[in-house]
Amino acid sequence: MGENEAGLPNMSLQGKKMAYQKVKADLRSSGHSQYLDNDELQATALDLEWDMEKELEEPGFDQFQPDSAEHQNLGHSETLDLHLDSIQPATSPKGRFQRLQEESDCVTHYTRSAPKNNHCSFCYMLKILCIATTLFIFGIIIGYYAHMNCPSDASPSGTNNPQLYQDILKTIKAEDIKKSFRNWLQLYDSKDDMEIAKKIKSHWIALGLEDTQFINYSVLLDFPGSSPGTITLSSTGQCFYPDGQPCREEARGGHSQDLFFSYAAYSAKGTLQGDVIDVSYGTMDDLKRITKLRNTTNQIALLKLGKLPLLYKISLLEKAGFGGALLYIDPCDAPESSVLSSEPFMVTLNPGGDPSTPGYPSHDGSFRKSRPNLTSLLVQPISPSLVKMLISLPKLKMDKDACSPLELPHNEKRTVSLQVQTVTQFKTVSNVVGYLRGLTSPDRYIIVGSNHHAGYSYKGQEWASSTAVITAFIEAMMLRVKKGWRPERTIVFCSWGGTPWGKIGSYEWGEDFVKILQKNAVAYLSLHNPIRGNSSLYPVASPSLQQLVIEKIKFNCMQRAQCLGANVSSVQIQGDADYFINYLGVPTVQFAYEDIKTLEGPSFLSEAIFPTHATKIEEVDPSFSLHEAITKLSGEVILQIASEPVLPFNALDIALGVQNSLKDNEPSVPHLLALASKLRESAELFQSDEMRPANDPKERAPSRVRMLNDILQDLEKNFLVQWVPPGFYRNILYHLDEKTNQFSILKEAWEHCNPQTSNETFQEALSNVLNSINSAHISFKAGLDVFESVLLGKN
């Protein structure tokens, strides 16, 4: 286009010069005629030459040339009318030639008379030049708009181009993901985290991902001891391993290493004898009831996993004076696809990161705190079969239609001796991080995270599923990159290490780059354990991203029954998104397939980590069609966030979520409701006055879009609070589960205290919520004020 437009004024100039030369030549040829003497000929030629120079300097010609140069730099986003208007103000070449012809007639008036054959020749040449010039101009216009309508293989970046996204994603195939999954599983036997990380790094580099590198940290990990934990009945002296098998060498050898991995990482070590007290799920109500009936000091709690974060329940047990805890999953809570009656499992008591360097990265030379255990309790996971023995139910009668929850009779006493042996060691945890640099905003990061095989005899399959999904998307995207396409913002692909011990790899990386990420991280997409069942799609998203997720589900899942009725919510999730949600306030999305019973049952069962997964991935998704669906859904969200000029975040949904969290609040707090109403009003104004105009390409000024995106990506940071109960999210926009709409910290504080609104704990929680809402309200108002001042400055 630039060459064609630049040619338009040059062609007109050539036409004028040719006309000028033609008239001058005619006059010179007539100099040999008897009608003109030499003096008259010279005078007339000089007069005509002065007139022609004056003609070439007229404003119409000058206006034409800079207009063309100005429009030479316009991109493809300009409309058809705009291009035509840029041509119309300039005087047409044909009109120029007609005016020259008229002026040549005036010249003949002064030169008395010219030969007739010369005048006809002059008109003939002018007609030819007019026709040629007109055809040339029309050819340029037709060629330009034909080029505009032709699809380019390398589509322009920075535009809303759903077809481009689909072209990228259509190369993702279930068979390829299945093959990749099996290839990763072949690395099961590796006992070193670094070996798996090396394979991932080399594969990503082979796919073309830029600047792929290791980022390693030396961290404190907690491993099983030289022998498994044991539970010994004081009444009979019988000793049992956590899976319910007697403490015999042959039983221990038959279970190989799996038996050792039934432990709680960072538990207290040692031996404790005490009464077993059934605390059910360990809620505040459960403990209030128990402490009224029994002395709980240095006793051992029999605790079900689920309903609340494990770290929170452990903290309540510590406050109640318990000395130990036996964890188990009630068979009535387990999904039908899982066989958990005798499966040992692992949990971690680490809230996140390297325990020896809390809050700062584990670099060589960093100060290390001595923290071999993160609780005063001896904690031991056990199987439901061992629980049955403890409550004297060797032959538990199971009704096909109803499940009876396990429960220790209140009038019976069980005294046991609990022994826990674990060993802490410093080990290297490796993260693999690769970049696809953005085209126009390379300093803005969309982070995509999976986790890889932890090594150390851990044999779960979830990591291979996660790694196969992220690798499939990288491969599809890099095929397009090789054709010239790039996203507007940088996409950072991360494979985290040390996840089972408390999201250690992601926490250390986040702490290492916290200053950059606080300013530049735009969104996080989690691929943690994407296939947990096959009944229903289970999407989780920040409030600002829920509308985008709903749109993608409707578009991609029309033909999939598993997608129907998928409810998008903002709830606490397992995996490495934790640091980005709770410490950076980054909007987050996660897609996964779950079992219906898991979704209907108590939350937080996924805190249990099974070294040998009870449900094999290929049994749950034999065709890998669910893997393909997760990859495409996640991929389209990534592409849209990374490529849209205006971030696809819905500010109003945050305000609506705040209002919904206060609707059923107990007790009612009028001043919070009033402030939430103001937040909604400012969000509505921001949405209509700023976001909608910015989505119009004609009003999309780069500086205005940049300011708008900065406000959008920082909105969730207003809802980060400094202190929350253990295991609760610091980002209060996330709820504990789908069944509760209240702010988690308000709900917990109200249950924790006596039902009096004057309670200090509850008032502190109210203050945290109030300050968060007010901060978000100020952010909206400040954004509106900035935009208004910018507009006034321009006017």
N, C-alpha and C positions, 0 to 999 in steps of 0.2 A: 504494500500500500504506500509506503514511504516513497519508493522510487516513482510510482505512478503519479502521486500528488506533486512531487518535486518536478516532474516533467511537464505538468500543466502550464505553469508560468513561462518556462523556457520555450515551449512550443508557441505560445502567443507572441513572445518577443521575436522569435524567428519569423513569424508571419508578418509582423510589422516591418521588420528589416527588409523582407523580400518585397513588400508593397512599396516601401520607400525607394528601394533600388530600382524597381520597375518604373516608377514615375520619373525618377532621375534619368534613367536610361532613355526613356522616350523623349525627354526634353533635349538630351544631348544629341539624339539622332536627328531631331528636327533642326539642329544647328546648321546642318548642311542645306537647309531649305532656303528658298529665295525670300521667305517671309520674315526671317529673323537675321539680324546682323549679329556679329560676335558680342558687342557690348550688351545688347538686350538679352542675349542668351545667358551671359554670365550673371547679369543682375537677377534674372528670373530664377536661375538655379540657386543663387545664394539665398533669395527670399524663400524659396521652397524648402531648402535645407534647414533654414532657421525655423520655419513652421513645423517641419517634421520632428525636429528635436524638441520643440515645445510640446508637440502632441505626445511624444514618448514620456514626457515628464508630467503628464496630467495625473490628478489624484486617483482616477479610476484604476489606472495600471498599478500604481504604488500600492493601493489597497489590496489588489488581487494577490500580489506576491507574498506579503507577510501572512495573509490568511492561510494560504496554502502551506507555508512553513509551519504555521502554528498547528494545523491539523495533521501535520505529518506525524506527530508524536502521540496521537490519540490511540488508545487500545481498542480491543474488539468490543468493549462494553458500550461504545457509542451507538446511538440508534441510527436508523436509516434517515430520519428527518434531519438529524444533526449534520450528517455528511452532505446531504443535498443543500441545506442552508449555507454550508460553508462555501459552496460553489456559486450559489445564486447572486450574492452581492457583487461579485466581480463582473465587469463588462465582458460580454461574450466576444471571442475572437472574430466571429462573423460580423458583429456590429462594428468592430474596429475597422475591418476591411471596407465596409460600406462607407464609413466616414472618410476614409482615405480616398475612396473613389470620388465622393462628393467634393472633397477638397481639390482633387486633381482637375475636376471640372472648373473650379474657380481659377486654377492656374491657367487654364486655356483662355480664360477671359483676358488675363494680362498678356498672354502670349499670342493674342489675336486668334490664331487658328493653327491647329495641328493636323497632320495628315490623318485621314479617316481610318486608314488601315492600321495605324499605330494605336489609335483609341480603341478600336475593336479588340486588338490583341491584348491591350491592357485589361479590358473588362473580362476577356476570356480567362486570362491568368488569375484574376481575382476570384472568379467563380470557382475555378479548380482548387485554389488555395482554401476558400471557405468550406467547400465540400470536404476536402481532405482533413481540415482541422476539426470540423464538426464530427466526422466519423471517428477521428482519433480520440476525441473527448468522450464520446459515447462508448467507445471500446474500453477505455480505461474504467468508466463507471460500471459497465456490465461485468468486466473482469473482476473488479474489486468486490462487488456484491456476490458474485458467483463464488469467489474465494471465501467470503464470509460464511456462506451457507454450506460449504463443504466441511464434513467432519474431519477434524485433525486427529491423527493417531496419538499425539501427545497433547491432551486437552489442557487448556490453560489452568494454572493453579489459581486458588483463591476465589473460585466461583462455586455456587451451589450446583453441583453437577451429579445428581443421583445416578445417572447412567454410567458415569465414570466409576463410581463406587461399585456398581453392579458388575462392571467389566473386570474390576480387580477381584471381586469376591467369587465370580463364577469359576475361577480356576481352582478353587478349593474343593477337593473331592474327599469323600469319606474313605475310599480305598487307600488314598495316600496317607491320611491321618492314621489309619490302622497299621499300615506298614511302618510308619515312623514310630508309633507306640511300641510295636514289637521290637524294633531296633533298640529303643531306649531300655526296654526290659532286659535285654541281653546283658546289660551292665549291672545286673542285680548283685553279682558276687563281689563287686568292688567294695572294699572296706575303707576307702578314702574318699572324702568329699571332693578333693581336688581332681581326682580322676574323672568324675562325672562332669565337673565344671569344664575341664579341658575339652571334652567331647562336644559339649554344647557350644563353647567358644569357636572351635574349629568349624563346626557346621554352620554357624551364623556367618562367619567370615566367608565361607564358600558360597553362601547365598548372596553375598554382596553387601552385608550390613557394615556400615562405616564405624571405624574407631571402636571395634569390639575389644573389650579388655577385662582382665581380672581385677577385682578390688577385694583384697583379703584383709581379714581381721583376726587377731589372736584373742580368743574369748574363753571364758570359763564355762565348760560344759559339765553336766552331771550324768554319770553313767551307772549302770547296775554294778553292784559289788561282785565279789568273788563267788557269792552264793545268793540265791533268790531270797526275798523276804519270806518270813514264815509267820504263821498264826497257830499258837498252841493252846488247846483247851485245858484250863487249869483243873477241871473236874476229872478228866480222864487221862490227861497227859498226851492226848493225840496231837500230832503236829501235821499241819497242812501247808502246802504251797498255795500261792494266790489263785491258781486255777482249780483248787479243790482236791488235788491229788495228794496222797500221803507223802510225808517227807522221807522218801526212800531214794537211793541212788539210781535204781532202775527207772523210777518215775521221772526223776530229774533228767536222766540221759535221754529218755524217750521224747521229751519235749524240747530237747536241744536248746537253742538260744532264745526261742520265743518266751520261755518261762522267765528268763532274766528281764525281759522287757515289760513285765508287769510291775511298774514302779512309778513313783511320783518324783519327777526331777526337781531337785532343790528342796526336798523334804528334809526335816531333821533326821539325824541318824541315831541309832541306838536301840534299846529294848525298853518296853513299857508294859507293865501288868495293870489291868484295870477292868472294870465292868463295861460290857458292851451296852450302850444306850442307843436305841433306835430314834433318830431325829428326823426320819423321813427325808424330805428334800432340804431340810436345814433352813427353812425360811424364818423370818423374824417371828411369825406366829407360832411355828413349830418350837422354836427355842424358848419363847415365853411360856408355852405350855409345859415343856420339859423341865425347865429350871424351877417351876413351882412345885414339881413332884419329886425331883431327884437332885442329889448333890452331884454336880458335873465336874468337880475339880479333879483333874488328872485321870478322868475316865476316857473311854474310847467310843467315839461316835460312829454309829452305823449310818452312813450317809448315801442317799441316792443322788446320782448325777442328774442334772437337768433343772429347768425352771429359772434358775438364777446363775450368774457367773460363779464358777468354782472358787475363785479368789475371794469373792465377797462372802461366800458361805464359810470358807476357812477362817476369815477374819472374825465372823460372828462366833465360831466355835472357840477361837482364841479368847475372845472377850468373855465367853461363858465359862472359861477355865478348863476346857477339855485339853487332854494331853496327846490324843491321837485320833485318827479317823480311818475307817475302812470304807472305801468308795466302791460303788457298784452301779450297774445299769439294771433297772427293773425290767424283766422280760416283757411286761405289759407296755413298756414305753418304747421298746425296740421295734424298728421297722420289720415287716414280714420278710423282707428279702435278706435280713441279717440273721445269722445263727450265733448268738452271743452268750449262750448258756454256759460255755466253758472257755470262752476266749479271753486271754489276758490282754490288758491294754495299758497304755502309758498316758499320763497327764503331766503337764508342767505347771509349776507354781510360780513361774517367772512371768511378770506382767509384760516384759519386752526388753530386748537388748541384752548386752553383756552385763551380768550381775556385778562384775568387779569394777565396771566403769559406768555407773548409773547416770544418764543424762549427758554423757560426752563420749566421743568415739574411742575405740580401743586401738590407739596407735602405740607403737613402740615408744617406751619412755613415759607413757601415761601413768598417773597414780592409780594403783590397783587396791581396791578395798577387799578385805577378807570376808567373803560372804558365801561360805560353803552351803548354807541353807537359808532359805528366804521365809521360813516360818518356824515357829517353836513346836509345831505339831509333828508327830510321826505319822506320815500319810502313806497308805498302802492301798492301791486298787486291787479288788478281788472279783472273782466271777460269781454270777448268780448261784451256781451250784454250791459254792462254799457258803453262801448266805443261807441256803436251804438247810445245810448241816448245822449252822449256828442256831437256827430257829427250830431245829428238830423236825424238819419236814423232808426226810430222805426220799419219800415218794409223793411228790407234789401232784395233787389231782388238778388236771387242767381241763376246764370246760371249753369245748370248741367255740361256743358262742360268747363266752365271757372269760376274761383273764382276771385272776385274783392277785392283786399286788402283794409283794412280799412284805411281811411285817413281823417284828419280834413282839411276842406277847408282853404286855406291860408288867404282869405279875410274875414273870420268870426272869431269873438272873443268870447271865452268862459272863464268866470271867475268863479272859484270855491273856496270853502273853504275846505281844506284837514285837517282832524284830525287823528293823529296816536297815539295809546296808546299801549305800551308794557311794560312789567315788567321784570327786570333782577333779577335772584335769583341764589344763589350758590346751586348746586345739585351734587349728586354723579353719575358719569358715570363709568360703569363697563365694563371691557374687560375680555373675557374668553380666556385663552391661554393654549394650550396643546402641548406636545412635543412627537415626535417619534425620539429617539436618533439614530444618525448615527453610523455605524459600524467602519469605518476607519477614518472618518473626522467628528467627532461629534461637532467640533467647527465651522463648516460651515453650514449656515442656509438657507433653502428654505422656505419662508414665504408664507402661503396661508391664504388669508383674505376674510371674509364675514362680514356682519353687521347684528345686531339683532334688534328686536323691540325696538323702542326708548321710548315706554311708553307715559305717559302724554297725553292720549287720541288720539295719532296718530294711524290711522287705515289703513295705506298702507299695501300692501301684498308683496312688493318686498323683504322685510327682510325674510319672511317665505320661499320664493323661494330660496333665497341665502343660508339660514340655512339648508334647506333640501338637497341642492346639496353638500355642504361641509360635512354634516353628512353622506351622502351616500358614499362618497369617503373614509372617515375615516373608516366606517364599512367594506368596501371591503378590504381595505389595512390591517386592523388589523386581519382579518381572515388569511391572509398570514403570518403575523408576528407571530401568534400563532403556525405556522408550522416551525418556525426557520429562516425565512427570515428577513433581515433588509436592508434599504438603506445605501449607503455609507455615505451620509451626513444627518444631522438632518433636519427633516421637522417640522416646527412650524405652528400650526393651531391656527388662531385668529378669534374670533368673536368680532367685534368692537362695542362699544356703542357711542352714541352722534353724529352719522354721519350727521343727518339733520341739525345740528347747525354749521357745518363746520368741518367735519372729526375730531372731538375733541378726541375721544378715540384713534385713530391710531396716531395722532400727539403727544399726551401726552406720549404714550408708546414709540414712536420713539425718542422723546426728552429725555425720561428717560434712554434709553439704547443706546444713540447715539454713544458713544465711541466703544461699542462692535459691533454694527451694521455696522458702517463705515468700520470696518476691516473684519467682518465675514459674513455679509449678501450677499448671492450669487444671489438670484432672488426673485421676488415677483409675485405671481399669484393672480389676483383679481377675485372674484366671485360676485362682486357688481351687483345687479339687472340683472341677466342673461337672463330673458325672458321679453323683451320689445315689442316684436311683433313676427310674425311667418313667415315673408316673406323671410328673408335672414340671413345667418350667418354673424356676424360682428366681426371679430377678430382684436385686436389691440396688437401690440408687439413692443418692442424695436428693433432697426435695427439689433442688434446682434442675436436676437432670431427669426427673421422673417422666415429664412430658415427652422428652426425646426417646426414652426407653419404650414408652407405650407406643409411639409411632413406629419404631423399628419392629416391635413384636407384632403389631397388626400387619405390617407389610411383609415380614418374612415368615410368619407362622400361619398363613391362611390355609395351607394344606396340611398342617400338623395338628393332630388332636391334642398332643401333649402341651401345646401352647395355649389352648383355649382356657379362658378364665385365669390366666396368670396375673396375679396381683402384685403390683410394684409397691414396695414399701421401703422405709428407711429404718432398718433394724441392725443391731450389732451382728457382725459376721466374724467368722474365723479366718485366719490367714494374715498375709503380710500387708493388707490395706490399713491395718491398725494405726501405724505411725502417721500415715498421710492424713487419715481422718482426724485423729485425736491431737496431733501436735502441729500440723500444718493447716488444718481446715480446708483440705483439698476436696472438691466434689468427686465422688467415687461411684463406680458402677461395677456390679458383678452379676454374671449370668451363671446359673447352674441348674442341673436337673436333679430333682429330689423325689423321694417316695411320699405319697399322700399322707401316710401314717406319720411319717417324720414331721411333716408340716402341721398336722393336727395335734401331735403329741407335744410334750414339754420341750422347750428350747434348750440350747446349750449341751445337747447330747454329743454334738460334734467335737466337744473338748476332749473326748476320748480318742486316742490315737492307737490304732491297731497295727502292730508290727506285721502281722499277716492278715490282710484284709479278709473279713468274713465273706464279702461279696466281691467276686472277681469282676474287673471292669468289662471284660469281653462277654461275661454272662449277662451283665446289665444292658450293654449296648453292643450286641453281636455284629450289627451292620455298620456301626460307627456313624450312623446318621445323626445321633444326638451330638456327637463330637463336632460334626460338620455344622449343625445348627448353631451350636455355641460359638464356633469360630466365626461364622458369618455375622451373627448378631453382634458379637463383640467387635468384629472388624469394622462394621458399618458405623458403630458409635465412635470408634477411634478415628476413622477417616473424617467423619463430619466435624468432630471437635477440632481435629487438627487442620482442617481445610477451610471451614467457613470464615468469612471475614469478620462476622459478628458471632461471638461464642453462643452456641445454642442452649443457653442457660435461661431458665424461667425464674425471674426474680420474684414474681408474684406468688409462686408456689411456696416459697419460703415463708412468706407472711401468712398464707393460708394454713400452712402446717403448724405455725405457732398458734394461731387461733384455735385450730382443732385440738392441740395439745392442752389447751386451757378450758375447753368446753365442759368436759366431765370432771374437772379437777375437784378434788375434795381436800380441804374445804375450798369454797369459792373465794377468789381473791379479786375484788372489783377493780382495783387500781391496775392489776396486771392485764385484765381484759380490756380496760380503756387504752392502755399503752399498746396492746396488740392491735387494737382497732386503728390507732394512728399509724402503726407500722404498715398495715394493709393499705391505708389511704396513700401513704407516700410511695409504696411499692406500685400501686396502680398508676399513680402519676408518672413514676419513673418508666414503667412499662409502656405507657401510651406516648409520652412526650419524647422519650429518648430511644427506646429499643425499636419501636416500629419505624420511625424515620430512618434510623441507621440501617435497617434492612432494605431500604430502597436504594438501589445503586446510584440514582441521581443525586441523593443527599448524603452519600457515604464519603465524607471527608476523612482521610487517613488519620489525622490527629484526633478527630472526634471519635472514631471507631476505637482507637487505641485507649483513650480515656474510658470509654464505655466498657471495654473488655477488662480493664484493670479493676473497675468497680465490681463487675460480675464475678470475676475469679476470687475476689477477696470477701465476698458476702458471708461465707460460712465461717470465716475467722472470727466474726463477731460473736459466735455462739460457742467458743471454746472457753471453758471455765477452768480455774486453777486447781481446784480440789474436788474430787468425786470419790464415792466409795470404791474400794478395790474391785477391779473387774468391770466397772461402769465406764462408758465412753465419756471423755471430756467434751466431746462435741454433743451438746444436748439436743440437737435436731434428730438424733438417732434414738429409737426406743429399744427396750429390752427384747420385745417380741411383737408379733403382729396383733396379739390380743389386747395390747395396752396402747392407748393413744396418749396417755399422760407423759409429761416430762419425767424421765426415770428418776432424776435426783429429787424431784418433789414427791413422787410416790414413795420412794425409799425413806425420805426424811419423815413423811407423815406416818408411815408404818413404824418407823424406828422410835419415834417419840410418843409420849402420852398424847392423846387426842386433845391437845390444847394449842391453839394457834400462836400462843406466846412462847412456845418452846424455842430455845436458841438454835437448835439444829435445823428446825423447819424454817425459821426466819433467815438463817444463813443461806439455805437453798433458795428461798424466795428472792433474796437479794441477788444471787447469781443469775437467776432467770431474768429478773427485772433489768439488770445491767446489760445482759446480752441483747434483749429486745430493744432497749434504748440505744445501744451502740449500733445496731442494724438500722434503726430509724434515722440516726444521725448520718450514717453512711449514705442512705438514699437522699436525704436532704442536701448533704454536702455535694453529692454528685449532680443533683439538679441545679444547685447554685453555680457550680463550676461551668456547666454547659450554658447556663443563662449568661454568665459573665463573658464567656467566649463569644456568644452570638452578639452581645451588646458591643463588644470590642470590634467585631467585624463590621457592625452597622455604623 
